[in-house]
């Protein structure tokens, strides 16, 4: 009985400590975020938004559709592939029909990847977010800028809290097993272990959910 409890506790601690459970579960997911948008004026091809995207995942991200205030960009999939390699930044261009973007209004840019994930970012279209059209800068096909892939501070804090929560929960589980083993007759040990196993699973996830909901409230997607 005690051996089973200790084994189960060891598996939980090892899972949390060997490489970061949070990062491991998200390693193959798309982790793209819009870091900046700027509105380019006096472009002959139409209203233009330059969107900078950061891909901090372990696989490339391909943009399938782009919108501004739910109006679809006209240049998606028409000659230029918007592919952001892993661990890199890329500025892409969204083009809209003339007079689509209204100066002085809030514009919500939404990108949809080929996997169906959505990334959004909002900014006021005013003088602070506007640049004049410069063919030497705005007509060049952008090259991805690679960055060192490291956990963000927010992710590091999540990993620390997750590991600490698991360790404390495991200690409590071992203590509960030892106490129950001491007070309950030996012939009931198997049933006791099965019961404690499932109860412990429920308690662990309940504690983690409670801790994360308090310390790490949901954040807007794309505002990184």
Steps between C-alpha positions, in 0.01 A plus 500: 500500500765750602717396204216577260449844654869584480519377139201710402647804672832451323332484160324831561814680615704361210236608249502854635876536525631333183492783252204701625152354478346822375748540217483132413125498455515809283816413307323396180224760520490821299632778723466800271426852621468840336752734660430817299292643218550820300278665244667608175347799322503600132547147367363475145395135536255574781481548876799324652585360842844367587470227764798370700456142619711311754505121472636358825389144425703205372338484156432751224174694488321573173244779483192400300277806548527854629230743612464852636175561684367182333579629148714248314834599348511467122862387465492179707609199293545709185869470424665539841511223757490629855714236671665579833777250584542379854674733745479803272331831429348598167320812381222416255282730290121504504336693216138617500281692254542877518307673781463175692705628794354807668745742660435561869328165562604190690607223262506137607736296284425129495715232340391141446761228448472195277436297816199714585656691790423869541731784604362849566640843579326837532639848446367848440555622143651842562824695459679284758443181300537643149794521262526645151552266207869443425564263204856435615367362826144389437542322165786274609402138559570455871751248632423326828710619791602209723515543876628280780216274607468525876202479735326831557504631858128428527557139390790461743281613791227258393750211493630588847151519650399175329804316631458635856129414498571145384772449761276618784210290372722191474624549857141526618410188302782296653400618845137405437605154378718439804232617738227294330728196493552538873137534605330261252525122526763348263244289310349818359826642366433424134161666504646790693775552243254500209280751677787728594645481150190643334431744779857627477469557125187708554655696788821573304315647202264692728790657689689587182189653343432706814860622534533593132164678486613723789864561408471491120170645381427468126686747278389643164627291209775663301590777742853390575 
